[in-house]
Amino acid sequence: MTERTAPTTPRSDAPHGDDAQDRAQDVVARILARAGTAIQPTDDGPSAYDGEQFDVEDRSALRRVAGLSTELEDVTEVEYRQLRLERVVLVGLWSSGTAEAAEVSLRELSALAETAGSEVLDGLLQRRTAPDPGTYLGSGKARELADLVASTGADTVIVDSELAPSQRRALEDVVKVKVIDRTALILDIFAQHAQSREGKAQVELAQLEYLLPRLRGWGESMSRQAGGRVAGGAGIGSRGPGETKIELDRRRIRTRVAKLRRQIKAMAPSRATRRHSRRAGAVPSVAIAGYTNAGKSSLLNRLTGAGVLVQNALFATLDPTVRRTETPDGRTYTLADTVGFVRNLPTELIEAFRSTLEEVAQADLIVHVVDASHPDPEGQLDAVRSVLRDIEGTSDIPEIVALNKADLAEPETIARLRTRVPDAVAVSARTSAGIEELRDRIAGLLPHPAVHVDVVVPYQRGDLVHRAHVSGEVLTEEHTEAGTRLVARVDSELAAALADAVAS
């Protein structure tokens, strides 16, 4: 394919003139040549430790069918239907940094589009110092995009940024097809993958908050009501019936948003109760966080045999999964698989999924998974840490950086990442390389029970001995005539229970 970039003022950190055009063309050509970036055709599928993976078939059955028209007879409903992305053209701005950074961002947009079920036909990358406030691209490049859309037969344009409502409308008026931005694309993927009642409510809340300022009317059905002295002198007889359709839609959306907030707030105690029940047994918790498609679910399966859904797609996991496992010395702890992060994660999603992200804030340890085989692992590392900083209570939690997919990464990349994060652990969830080292590192950073006890527990209170093995550190255990002599480190609650048992 060919790609044409508009001339702009050169920057000191960017290519100049024809060289900038050539490099922009190369970026888009490489991305389009790598078809299947979201779901690799050479993917071997889940491993034995991933379980049966029944959900993969169900999710594949919901993928969109290419070639079906997305046009609706009633255009007033176009804003309220679920996005049906089929044949798309990507658009990106290269405003700063290097060609490699621009390629990573556009490649990620291509993977997002494929995950949503669409077919990427072509791409356009513009070298520009700043987005145009009108059409985002500028009038000339917008007309060029319209020609590209017409020649490829695309029905949707996806912009690699968040568009202002006015920019989206102006660009849509020029290209004559549906225009969406990166945020709307991520929201659509979340809507496809949400499974639990809470997850669906969170996604709907984020979608409505995104939609509210972007409502757009067509024709008289959504126009402002006429009244008084209007154009042409029309006054009496031209007044509307009261609330216009767009006003009615806004009011309904606000009502629905308020209802969803109440529902999500009502669901929070259930999650808090489950978390408290784990805390009541003094079981430490570990949260697995990281960039989307970094291999968090695969790592959870490898560590616990959980059998949760594993798919080589972005945002395959939305609903957190919590499983129990043990350290090499026999202590029990929980592992929580959380939703993945991404660059420029929409603020609507961060707010809507705040209750889910509490699993990270309430953890005793965070395992930060980084895809070492990604073209920009440092960018992933920074993006995740940026989101974690926005979650209250995570700044003081210990962190282990796990460089996953080490079997696919270049040794130079691993060395570079170790230079930046000296304590990082190189692992491979697929081959199990480095997993034992990661287990040992987790065991070393988990909180240790604070109270040392040396007691003889009556045999009829074997439940307390079992609790000591599960939540404490048993140093020695000896069976005597009076009971089980236990030397261990336990939490204060269990220490009190042991003291009561001995006294009775």
N, C-alpha and C positions, 0 to 999 in steps of 0.2 A: 504494500500500500504506500501511498505518498502522503506526506503530512506537511502542511504549510504553516509557518509561524509568522505572526505579524512582527515587523521591525519595532524594536523598542530601544530606549536609552540603555547603552551598555552599563554594566556594573563591574566593579573591580574584581568581584569574586565569581564571575560568570563568563562563559565563552562570548566571543564577539562576532557580529555579522553573520556571514554564511556558516561559520563554524557552529554558532548557536543553533541555526536552522538544522544543520546536518545532525547534530547531537540529539536534538529534539525528535527528529525523524527516527534516529536509531533507537531511542528509548521506546517509542510507541511500537516500532517494528518488533523489537525483542519481546515486548509484552504480548503482542498478538501471536507471536510465534510459539509462545509457551502456553498453548491451549491446555485447559484443565488444571489451572493453578489451584483451584479450590478443592477439586476431587481428582486426584491423580489417576490416570488410567492404568498405571502400573502398580497401584496400591494392592498389597498382598492380602488386605483384609485384616480383621482382628486376630490376635494371637490367642492361644489356648487360655492364658490367664485373664483374658477379657470376657470370658463367659460366652453364652450363646448369642448375645447381641440381637435379640428379637426386635428391638426398637428400630434398628437400621432399616429393615424391610418396610416397616410402617412409614418411616420418614421418607424413604425413597418413593413410596406409593403416592405421596402427596406432592411430588415435584411437578412443576408446571409443564404443560404440553406445548411444544413449540408449534407455531403456525396458526394459533387461534387468535382471532381478532380481539383487541382490547377496547374497541370503540363501543360506546353506549349511545342508544338513541336519545336518551334524556341527558344532556350535557350537565344539567344542574346537579346530577348525582356523582359526577366524576371525582369530586374531592372526598367522597365518603366511602368509596369502595376500597377494598384491599388492593394494594399495588400488584399488577400482573405484569411483571417485567419479562419480556420475551427476547426481542431483538434490540440490542442497546448499543449506543455509541458513548464512549467515555470522553470526558473533558477534564483537563487539568491545567493548573497554572504553575509555572515554574518561576517564582518570584525571588527566590534566594537559594543559596546553597549550591550543591553540585548536581550534575546530571544523574549521578547514582542515587541521590536522595529523591529526586523527582521520579526516577524509575521505581523505587521501592514504594512510594506512595501510590502511584498509578497501578502498579502490580497488585497492591493490596486492594484497591478499588475493584480491579478485575476479579479478584478472588471473592470479594463480597458479592459482586453481581452474579457470579456463577453459583455461589451458595444460595442466593435468592431464587435460582432457577432460570436465569436468563442466559442468552447467548450473546457474547461480546463480538460485535461485527467490526468495529473500527475504533480509533481513538484520535484525539486531537490534543496536543500539548502546546501551550502558548508560553513564550518567554515574555514576561511582562513584570514591571516593577511593582505594581499593585493592581488589585481587581478593579474593573470599571464599575463605578457606583450605579450605572444604569443597567447594563446587560451582562455584567461580570466579565465578559470577554472584550467588549468594545464592539461598535457597530460593524466594522469590517469583518472581524473574525466571527461574529455572530452570523453574518450572511454566509460566510464560508462554511460554518457549521451546518446551516440550513441546506446548502448544496450537498454536503457530505451525507446528511440524513436522508435526503431525497434519493441520492444515488445508491445508497446501501439498502434502502427500504426499512430503516429502523423505525420503531414506534415509540422509543423512549430515549432520552438523553440523561445521563447520570453525571453530575458535576462533583468533582473531588474536593468539596468544601461545603460549608453551610451557607446557603443562599438567603439573602434577605427576601422577604415576600415580594418586594417591588422588583428585585433582580430576577426572581423566578418568573414573575408574570411577564416582564419585558422580554426575557429570553424565549419564553414559550410563544409569545406573539410573533417572534421572528422565525423560529424553527418549525412552528406549526405542529409540534408533537408534544407529548407529555415530557416535562422537565422535572426531575427530582434531584435532591442533593444527597450528600453522603449520609446525613442524619436520617432522612426518610428511608434510605436503603437499609441502614442498620435496624431501624424500628421494624421494618417489614420482615427481616430475618428473625428478629426476636418474636414477632407475632406468629411466625411459622413454627418455631421451636418450643414455645412455652407449653408446658404440659400440666403443671399443677394449677389449682384454683388461684393460689396467690400469685404465681408467675403470670398467668393470663391477666389478672387484674392489674398487676404492675405494668405490663406491656401496654394495655389499653389506656391506662392513665398517662403514660409517656406519650403515646400517639395523640391523644386528645389535647394535651398541653402543647404539643408541637403544631397541631392543626389549627388551634384557636386563632392565632394571629395571622393565619394564612388562608382564611376563608375568602373565597372570591365569587362574585356573582356574575351571572350572564343574563342579559336581557332585562325585561321589565319584571320578571318573577322575583328578582332579588334586588331591585333598584330601590332607592330611597323613596318614601312616600311623597307624593306631590301635595302641595298645599300653599295657600296664600298666592302671592304674585310669582308665578313661575314663568318659564320661557314661553313666549307666545301669548301671554296673558291668561293662560288656563289656570283657573282657580277652583271655582265651584264645580263640582262634578268630577274633578280630577284627583281628589284626595284619596289616599289609600285606605284600606280597611283598618289600619292601626299598625300593628307590628309587621314589618317586612320579613320576608323569608330568611334573609341573612341574619337579622336580629333574632328571629326565633331560633335559628340554628345555634347561634352563639349562646343564647340562654339555655338551650337544651344541653349543650356541651358543658357549660359551667355547672349545671345541675348534676350531670353524670360524673364530672370530675369530683365534685363534693361527695357524691355517693361512693365512688371508688376509694377516695381517701378514707372514708369511714370504714369501708370493708377491709382495707389493708391494715388500718389501725386495729380493727377487731381481730385480725389474724395474728398480729404480733404476739399477743400473750401465749398462743399455742406454741410458737417457735421458742419463746422465752421459757415456757414450762419444760419443753424437751431439753433445752440447754441447761436449765437448772437441775433437772434430774440427773444429767451427766455430771454436773458440778457437785451434786449432793454426795456422789460416791467418790469425790476427790479424784476424778479421772481427768488427767491433763488433756488439752485439746490442741490439735495442730491444724492450721488452715493452709490449703494449697491455693496459692494465688499466682497469677501470671497472665501473659498476653494470650489472646484467643488463638487456638490451634497450636499452643506450645507443647501439648502433650500432658496436660494436668490429669485428665481422666485416665489415660493410660498409666500414668505413674501411680494413681490411686489404686488401680486394678493390680499393678505389679506389687505394691506394698501390702495390700489387704485381700486381694482376690474378690473384690467387690462385684465385678461383672457389670459395671455401669457402661452406658452407651459410649462407644468410641467411634468417631467418624473424622475423616480427614477433611473437615469443613470448618469454616469460621462460626463461632458461637453455637457449637453443637450442644454445649451444656449451658442451661439457664437455671434449672432448679438445683439447689445445693444437695449433695449427697454426703451423709455422714456414716462412717464405718469404724468399727473398733479393730485394733491390732495391738501387737505387743512389741516392746523393745527386746533386744537380744538378751537382756537380763531378766525378762519376764514381767516387766511393768506394763499395764494396760494403758492405752491412750486412744483418742479418737482422731480420725483424719477427715476433714471436710473439704470436698471438692466444690469450688465456687465458680461463678460466672467469670468468663475471661474479659480482659480489658483490651482496648484498642486505642490508637492515636486519636485525639480529638473526640473521645467518647462523649456523646451528647449529654448535656447537663440534665435533660429530662430523664434519661435512663439512670444516671447516678442518683437522682432524687427518688425516682420510683423504686429502685432496687436497694434503697438504703437498708430496709429490714433484712434483705438477703446478705448485704455486705457486713451486717453486724456479726456474722459468723467469723469474719476476719478480725473485727475489732475485739471480740471476746476470746480470741485464741491465746494460748500461752506461747505459741511459736508459729511463725509464718514460713512456709517453704515456698520461696519465690522461683517459679519455673520459667526458664528462659530457653527459647528455641535456638540452640547454638548453630543450627544449620541455616538459619534465616539470613538473608543478605544484610540486615541491619540489626543484629542482636542488641547492640548498645542502645539503639532507639527504642526497642521493646523494653529494655531494662528501665530506661528513663520514663517511658510512658506509664508503666505500671507503678513505679514509685511516686509519680506525680498524682495518680489517682489515690494511692494509699495515703498520701499526705492529707488528702481531703476528707478521709474517714477518721472521725474523732476517736482517739484512743489507740491508734496503731503506732504512734511514734516511739513508744517505749517497749514494743514487743520485739524479741530477738528474731532475726531473719537468717535463713539459710538459702543461698542462691544455688539452685540446681540447674546446671547446664545440660538440658535434655537433648536428645537426638545427637549425642556425641559421636555415634557411629557414622553419622552422615556429615558431620562438620569437618572442616579443614583443621588440621593440627595448629596452623597459624592462628585461626580464629579462637580456638580454645586457649592458646597461650596469651592472646591479646586480652581475652575476657578475664583470665586469671590475674593478669597484671592490674586490671581495674578492680576486680573483686578477689583478693588473694585467698579468701576462705571458701570460694565457690567449689562445688562438687560436680565433676563431670559424670553424667549418668546416661543410660539409654534404657528407656522403659521397654523398648522392643527386644533388646538382647540381654537385659538385666545387668549390663556392665555398670559398676559403680553403685549398685543398689545397696549392697551391704555397707559400704562406706557411708551412704546417706542414712541408713538405719542407725549406725553408730553415732553419727553426728546429731541426729534427732534425739537419741537417748541421752547424749551428753548435755543438750541444751534444755531438755524438759525440766520443769521445776521438781526438786527433790522434797520428799516429806520432811517436815521440820522437827518432829518430836521423836526422840530416841526412847524406846521402851524395852524393858527386860522383865517379862511377866510369865507366870504359869497360868495358862488359860484352861479352865475346866473343859473336859471332853464334850460336855453337852453344849458348849458354845463354839462349836467348830465353825459356825458362820463367821465369827470374828477372825478366826485364823484365815479363812478363805478371803475375807476382805483385805487382810494384811498382804496376802499374796497378790491380789488384784491391784490395789491402789497404793501399796507401800513397797518398801524394800526389805525383804526378809534376809537378815544376815545369817542367823542360825536358827535351826528348829530341832527340838529334842523332845521325845515322848517319855514322860515320867509317870510314876504311879498317880500323882495328883492331877496330871493334865499335860498339856503341851507347853513346854517352855519355849517362849518366842523372844528372840532378840531381833528387833527390827526398827526401821524408821517409818513412822506413819504420820498422818495428818492429825491435827488437834482433836477433831471430832471422834476419830477412831481411837485415839489414845484415851479419851474420856470413857468411851464404851468399854475398852479393855480394863480400865481401872475399876469400873463398876462391876464387871464380871468377876474380877479377882476378889473384890470386897464382899460380894454376895456368896 
